[in-house]
């Protein structure tokens, strides 16, 4: 099956889980960004223009069903995808430390965006308390859920006989 | 000409990436302006997500209901006693209310006041929720087909919940009152002074622009003022929890608890219009 359909299926599955099952778990800021685990994998394994278009579509879909700032998820998804794709050609990107570092960086960037974007738009706005706890919780949530999920995704990838990233 | 085409073709990932990034950035910056309902093309993918979302949410609610019904039995005896006590108090109040009601009817007749304003509402169930850094939203199981549109107020019998921000075929997204993007014009029930209730993102409301001279106390009720034209006048918004008056500045600092327990919502009412029946 074409990788684009497989990733589209995974993306749809993760978005549905994120806005239903995970929305009901009392995790607060530790709620993981499931779609971005897939985007990390796609950045490594499917770093093509087709992959970028699919990532944009999935981010846009997440924006439509769940987003405080419309367009934020599609923008973050693309930036994360291109960042991972660029770094993956320079370091060993199929390893646990890379995944952990990528997830931690993403969590920090995402939370900082949510906290500071209203302030950028309106500098008079007071910053709400709890930035550091939000940073810690989101990073922890993404690591605790992200690493096993990525491991599972890679196992599925190897199960369908994929050796290396397809090149456009 | 061909050289330019070859140049672009060789670097299609770069150029494609720049176009996609520019597009998503324009979506993001445009998102700060008041949003319109997504177009027909966007409604199909929303529906593809909302149907399984609905199925999972209903299943989870069903399972949670079975579990809760066991635990709730444990507290039934104590609750029964409490309800009996409440009933006695309500019976006492009923006599007072009957007299007040009769007086109200007489005064209305005197003022040629026809009938109380009522709202046309649509009940909706919550099928999803989202929380991101203090930005909170709900997904409802009613959409365009039921007459919903962006901007409509959402409430329960206890008070205001938020407003509809996006609408699909059979689902709608609601920005909660406590979301950091939310601001509701309010009127203090006791003093009739007007201010703005802003969401803090952590389940509370901050009431702004109330003069230091106003006599606001813990327990005071804030109602919608109806000034902005989005929320009808008189819906409960929150109850004052904390008041601070500094030695300087024009306004006092007030924090309030929403009248509705937003963490335990299952059904809400979308207010379609304010009509006289």
Interface residues (C-beta under 8 A of the other chain):
Chain A: X12 X15 X16 X17 X19 X20 X21 X23 X24 X28 X29 X31 X48 X49 X52 X53 X56 X59 X60 X61 X63 X64 X65 X66 X67 X68 X69 X70 X71 X72 X74 X75 X77 X78 X79 X82 X110 X111 X114 X115 X118 X121 X128 X130 X134 X168
Chain B: X12 X13 X16 X17 X20 X21 X23 X24 X25 X26 X27 X28 X29 X30 X31 X32 X35 X38 X42 X45 X46 X48 X49 X50 X52 X53 X56 X57 X60 X127 X128 X129 X130 X131 X132 X133 X134 X135 X136 X137 X139 X166 X173 X179 X180 X181 X200 X201 X202
